[in-house]
């Protein structure tokens, strides 16, 4: 699975961002966020490291997301 693969590369930079969007569920509209992290290795190659859909762009959502990335091996950032 893409979001479960080990992250063993060394990255010069890691970018994280979120896209907010509305979801229609029946007659209810809720806000959701797509959290995305991109790593750039020392040669300049870009790689999507992970993504997650959450209920918000809260500190807790980001902490959970980064915790999962660390568990997969994202520790090699210069």
Phi and psi in radians as a Rosetta constraint file:
Dihedral C 1 N 2 CA 2 C 2 CIRCULARHARMONIC -0.987 0.35
Dihedral N 2 CA 2 C 2 N 3 CIRCULARHARMONIC -0.810 0.35
Dihedral C 2 N 3 CA 3 C 3 CIRCULARHARMONIC -1.418 0.35
Dihedral N 3 CA 3 C 3 N 4 CIRCULARHARMONIC 0.099 0.35
Dihedral C 3 N 4 CA 4 C 4 CIRCULARHARMONIC -2.114 0.35
Dihedral N 4 CA 4 C 4 N 5 CIRCULARHARMONIC 0.000 0.35
Dihedral C 4 N 5 CA 5 C 5 CIRCULARHARMONIC -1.206 0.35
Dihedral N 5 CA 5 C 5 N 6 CIRCULARHARMONIC 2.592 0.35
Dihedral C 5 N 6 CA 6 C 6 CIRCULARHARMONIC -1.153 0.35
Dihedral N 6 CA 6 C 6 N 7 CIRCULARHARMONIC 2.513 0.35
Dihedral C 6 N 7 CA 7 C 7 CIRCULARHARMONIC -1.884 0.35
Dihedral N 7 CA 7 C 7 N 8 CIRCULARHARMONIC 1.671 0.35
Dihedral C 7 N 8 CA 8 C 8 CIRCULARHARMONIC -1.911 0.35
Dihedral N 8 CA 8 C 8 N 9 CIRCULARHARMONIC -0.135 0.35
Dihedral C 8 N 9 CA 9 C 9 CIRCULARHARMONIC -1.166 0.35
Dihedral N 9 CA 9 C 9 N 10 CIRCULARHARMONIC 2.826 0.35
Dihedral C 9 N 10 CA 10 C 10 CIRCULARHARMONIC -1.750 0.35
Dihedral N 10 CA 10 C 10 N 11 CIRCULARHARMONIC 2.313 0.35
Dihedral C 10 N 11 CA 11 C 11 CIRCULARHARMONIC -2.051 0.35
Dihedral N 11 CA 11 C 11 N 12 CIRCULARHARMONIC 2.371 0.35
Dihedral C 11 N 12 CA 12 C 12 CIRCULARHARMONIC -1.375 0.35
Dihedral N 12 CA 12 C 12 N 13 CIRCULARHARMONIC -0.615 0.35
Dihedral C 12 N 13 CA 13 C 13 CIRCULARHARMONIC -2.456 0.35
Dihedral N 13 CA 13 C 13 N 14 CIRCULARHARMONIC 2.628 0.35
Dihedral C 13 N 14 CA 14 C 14 CIRCULARHARMONIC -2.324 0.35
Dihedral N 14 CA 14 C 14 N 15 CIRCULARHARMONIC 2.190 0.35
Dihedral C 14 N 15 CA 15 C 15 CIRCULARHARMONIC -1.886 0.35
Dihedral N 15 CA 15 C 15 N 16 CIRCULARHARMONIC 2.427 0.35
Dihedral C 15 N 16 CA 16 C 16 CIRCULARHARMONIC -2.285 0.35
Dihedral N 16 CA 16 C 16 N 17 CIRCULARHARMONIC 2.394 0.35
Dihedral C 16 N 17 CA 17 C 17 CIRCULARHARMONIC -2.669 0.35
Dihedral N 17 CA 17 C 17 N 18 CIRCULARHARMONIC 2.923 0.35
Dihedral C 17 N 18 CA 18 C 18 CIRCULARHARMONIC -2.339 0.35
Dihedral N 18 CA 18 C 18 N 19 CIRCULARHARMONIC 2.566 0.35
Dihedral C 18 N 19 CA 19 C 19 CIRCULARHARMONIC -2.032 0.35
Dihedral N 19 CA 19 C 19 N 20 CIRCULARHARMONIC 2.182 0.35
Dihedral C 19 N 20 CA 20 C 20 CIRCULARHARMONIC -1.647 0.35
Dihedral N 20 CA 20 C 20 N 21 CIRCULARHARMONIC 2.429 0.35
Dihedral C 20 N 21 CA 21 C 21 CIRCULARHARMONIC -2.609 0.35
Dihedral N 21 CA 21 C 21 N 22 CIRCULARHARMONIC 2.817 0.35
Dihedral C 21 N 22 CA 22 C 22 CIRCULARHARMONIC -1.727 0.35
Dihedral N 22 CA 22 C 22 N 23 CIRCULARHARMONIC 2.451 0.35
Dihedral C 22 N 23 CA 23 C 23 CIRCULARHARMONIC -2.108 0.35
Dihedral N 23 CA 23 C 23 N 24 CIRCULARHARMONIC 2.272 0.35
Dihedral C 23 N 24 CA 24 C 24 CIRCULARHARMONIC -1.691 0.35
Dihedral N 24 CA 24 C 24 N 25 CIRCULARHARMONIC 2.071 0.35
Dihedral C 24 N 25 CA 25 C 25 CIRCULARHARMONIC -2.149 0.35
Dihedral N 25 CA 25 C 25 N 26 CIRCULARHARMONIC 1.730 0.35
Dihedral C 25 N 26 CA 26 C 26 CIRCULARHARMONIC 1.183 0.35
Dihedral N 26 CA 26 C 26 N 27 CIRCULARHARMONIC -2.130 0.35
Dihedral C 26 N 27 CA 27 C 27 CIRCULARHARMONIC -1.769 0.35
Dihedral N 27 CA 27 C 27 N 28 CIRCULARHARMONIC 0.213 0.35
Dihedral C 27 N 28 CA 28 C 28 CIRCULARHARMONIC -1.971 0.35
Dihedral N 28 CA 28 C 28 N 29 CIRCULARHARMONIC 2.347 0.35
Dihedral C 28 N 29 CA 29 C 29 CIRCULARHARMONIC -1.928 0.35
Dihedral N 29 CA 29 C 29 N 30 CIRCULARHARMONIC 2.188 0.35
Dihedral C 29 N 30 CA 30 C 30 CIRCULARHARMONIC -2.136 0.35
Dihedral N 30 CA 30 C 30 N 31 CIRCULARHARMONIC 2.749 0.35
Dihedral C 30 N 31 CA 31 C 31 CIRCULARHARMONIC -1.655 0.35
Dihedral N 31 CA 31 C 31 N 32 CIRCULARHARMONIC 2.383 0.35
Dihedral C 31 N 32 CA 32 C 32 CIRCULARHARMONIC -2.278 0.35
Dihedral N 32 CA 32 C 32 N 33 CIRCULARHARMONIC 2.918 0.35
Dihedral C 32 N 33 CA 33 C 33 CIRCULARHARMONIC -2.339 0.35
Dihedral N 33 CA 33 C 33 N 34 CIRCULARHARMONIC 2.526 0.35
Dihedral C 33 N 34 CA 34 C 34 CIRCULARHARMONIC -1.872 0.35
Dihedral N 34 CA 34 C 34 N 35 CIRCULARHARMONIC 1.908 0.35
Dihedral C 34 N 35 CA 35 C 35 CIRCULARHARMONIC -1.558 0.35
Dihedral N 35 CA 35 C 35 N 36 CIRCULARHARMONIC 2.292 0.35
Dihedral C 35 N 36 CA 36 C 36 CIRCULARHARMONIC -2.342 0.35
Dihedral N 36 CA 36 C 36 N 37 CIRCULARHARMONIC 2.432 0.35
Dihedral C 36 N 37 CA 37 C 37 CIRCULARHARMONIC -2.231 0.35
Dihedral N 37 CA 37 C 37 N 38 CIRCULARHARMONIC 2.301 0.35
Dihedral C 37 N 38 CA 38 C 38 CIRCULARHARMONIC -2.124 0.35
Dihedral N 38 CA 38 C 38 N 39 CIRCULARHARMONIC 2.301 0.35
Dihedral C 38 N 39 CA 39 C 39 CIRCULARHARMONIC -1.852 0.35
Dihedral N 39 CA 39 C 39 N 40 CIRCULARHARMONIC 2.521 0.35
Dihedral C 39 N 40 CA 40 C 40 CIRCULARHARMONIC -2.105 0.35
Dihedral N 40 CA 40 C 40 N 41 CIRCULARHARMONIC 2.106 0.35
Dihedral C 40 N 41 CA 41 C 41 CIRCULARHARMONIC -1.402 0.35
Dihedral N 41 CA 41 C 41 N 42 CIRCULARHARMONIC 2.982 0.35
Dihedral C 41 N 42 CA 42 C 42 CIRCULARHARMONIC -1.014 0.35
Dihedral N 42 CA 42 C 42 N 43 CIRCULARHARMONIC -0.405 0.35
Dihedral C 42 N 43 CA 43 C 43 CIRCULARHARMONIC -1.513 0.35
Dihedral N 43 CA 43 C 43 N 44 CIRCULARHARMONIC -0.074 0.35
Dihedral C 43 N 44 CA 44 C 44 CIRCULARHARMONIC 1.701 0.35
Dihedral N 44 CA 44 C 44 N 45 CIRCULARHARMONIC 0.035 0.35
Dihedral C 44 N 45 CA 45 C 45 CIRCULARHARMONIC -1.308 0.35
Dihedral N 45 CA 45 C 45 N 46 CIRCULARHARMONIC 2.332 0.35
Dihedral C 45 N 46 CA 46 C 46 CIRCULARHARMONIC -1.722 0.35
Dihedral N 46 CA 46 C 46 N 47 CIRCULARHARMONIC 2.528 0.35
Dihedral C 46 N 47 CA 47 C 47 CIRCULARHARMONIC -2.545 0.35
Dihedral N 47 CA 47 C 47 N 48 CIRCULARHARMONIC 2.270 0.35
Dihedral C 47 N 48 CA 48 C 48 CIRCULARHARMONIC -1.262 0.35
Dihedral N 48 CA 48 C 48 N 49 CIRCULARHARMONIC 2.094 0.35
Dihedral C 48 N 49 CA 49 C 49 CIRCULARHARMONIC -1.510 0.35
Dihedral N 49 CA 49 C 49 N 50 CIRCULARHARMONIC -0.589 0.35
Dihedral C 49 N 50 CA 50 C 50 CIRCULARHARMONIC -3.116 0.35
Dihedral N 50 CA 50 C 50 N 51 CIRCULARHARMONIC 2.881 0.35
Dihedral C 50 N 51 CA 51 C 51 CIRCULARHARMONIC -2.639 0.35
Dihedral N 51 CA 51 C 51 N 52 CIRCULARHARMONIC 2.754 0.35
Dihedral C 51 N 52 CA 52 C 52 CIRCULARHARMONIC -2.721 0.35
Dihedral N 52 CA 52 C 52 N 53 CIRCULARHARMONIC 2.555 0.35
Dihedral C 52 N 53 CA 53 C 53 CIRCULARHARMONIC -1.813 0.35
Dihedral N 53 CA 53 C 53 N 54 CIRCULARHARMONIC 2.211 0.35
Dihedral C 53 N 54 CA 54 C 54 CIRCULARHARMONIC -2.224 0.35
Dihedral N 54 CA 54 C 54 N 55 CIRCULARHARMONIC 3.020 0.35
Dihedral C 54 N 55 CA 55 C 55 CIRCULARHARMONIC -1.358 0.35
Dihedral N 55 CA 55 C 55 N 56 CIRCULARHARMONIC -0.309 0.35
Dihedral C 55 N 56 CA 56 C 56 CIRCULARHARMONIC -2.804 0.35
Dihedral N 56 CA 56 C 56 N 57 CIRCULARHARMONIC 3.087 0.35
Dihedral C 56 N 57 CA 57 C 57 CIRCULARHARMONIC -1.829 0.35
Dihedral N 57 CA 57 C 57 N 58 CIRCULARHARMONIC 0.861 0.35
Dihedral C 57 N 58 CA 58 C 58 CIRCULARHARMONIC -1.442 0.35
Dihedral N 58 CA 58 C 58 N 59 CIRCULARHARMONIC 2.898 0.35
Dihedral C 58 N 59 CA 59 C 59 CIRCULARHARMONIC -1.041 0.35
Dihedral N 59 CA 59 C 59 N 60 CIRCULARHARMONIC -0.725 0.35
Dihedral C 59 N 60 CA 60 C 60 CIRCULARHARMONIC -1.089 0.35
Dihedral N 60 CA 60 C 60 N 61 CIRCULARHARMONIC -0.717 0.35
Dihedral C 60 N 61 CA 61 C 61 CIRCULARHARMONIC -1.103 0.35
Dihedral N 61 CA 61 C 61 N 62 CIRCULARHARMONIC -0.764 0.35
Dihedral C 61 N 62 CA 62 C 62 CIRCULARHARMONIC -1.141 0.35
Dihedral N 62 CA 62 C 62 N 63 CIRCULARHARMONIC -0.728 0.35
Dihedral C 62 N 63 CA 63 C 63 CIRCULARHARMONIC -1.098 0.35
Dihedral N 63 CA 63 C 63 N 64 CIRCULARHARMONIC -0.734 0.35
Dihedral C 63 N 64 CA 64 C 64 CIRCULARHARMONIC -1.099 0.35
Dihedral N 64 CA 64 C 64 N 65 CIRCULARHARMONIC -0.755 0.35
Dihedral C 64 N 65 CA 65 C 65 CIRCULARHARMONIC -1.102 0.35
Dihedral N 65 CA 65 C 65 N 66 CIRCULARHARMONIC -0.840 0.35
Dihedral C 65 N 66 CA 66 C 66 CIRCULARHARMONIC -1.176 0.35
Dihedral N 66 CA 66 C 66 N 67 CIRCULARHARMONIC -0.592 0.35
Dihedral C 66 N 67 CA 67 C 67 CIRCULARHARMONIC -1.081 0.35
Dihedral N 67 CA 67 C 67 N 68 CIRCULARHARMONIC -0.732 0.35
Dihedral C 67 N 68 CA 68 C 68 CIRCULARHARMONIC -1.115 0.35
Dihedral N 68 CA 68 C 68 N 69 CIRCULARHARMONIC -0.710 0.35
Dihedral C 68 N 69 CA 69 C 69 CIRCULARHARMONIC -1.100 0.35
Dihedral N 69 CA 69 C 69 N 70 CIRCULARHARMONIC -0.718 0.35
Dihedral C 69 N 70 CA 70 C 70 CIRCULARHARMONIC -1.122 0.35
Dihedral N 70 CA 70 C 70 N 71 CIRCULARHARMONIC -0.691 0.35
Dihedral C 70 N 71 CA 71 C 71 CIRCULARHARMONIC -1.117 0.35
Dihedral N 71 CA 71 C 71 N 72 CIRCULARHARMONIC -0.519 0.35
Dihedral C 71 N 72 CA 72 C 72 CIRCULARHARMONIC -1.444 0.35
Dihedral N 72 CA 72 C 72 N 73 CIRCULARHARMONIC -0.095 0.35
Dihedral C 72 N 73 CA 73 C 73 CIRCULARHARMONIC 2.008 0.35
Dihedral N 73 CA 73 C 73 N 74 CIRCULARHARMONIC 0.117 0.35
Dihedral C 73 N 74 CA 74 C 74 CIRCULARHARMONIC -1.310 0.35
Dihedral N 74 CA 74 C 74 N 75 CIRCULARHARMONIC 1.525 0.35
Dihedral C 74 N 75 CA 75 C 75 CIRCULARHARMONIC -2.340 0.35
Dihedral N 75 CA 75 C 75 N 76 CIRCULARHARMONIC -0.156 0.35
Dihedral C 75 N 76 CA 76 C 76 CIRCULARHARMONIC -1.660 0.35
Dihedral N 76 CA 76 C 76 N 77 CIRCULARHARMONIC 1.157 0.35
Dihedral C 76 N 77 CA 77 C 77 CIRCULARHARMONIC -2.032 0.35
Dihedral N 77 CA 77 C 77 N 78 CIRCULARHARMONIC 2.167 0.35
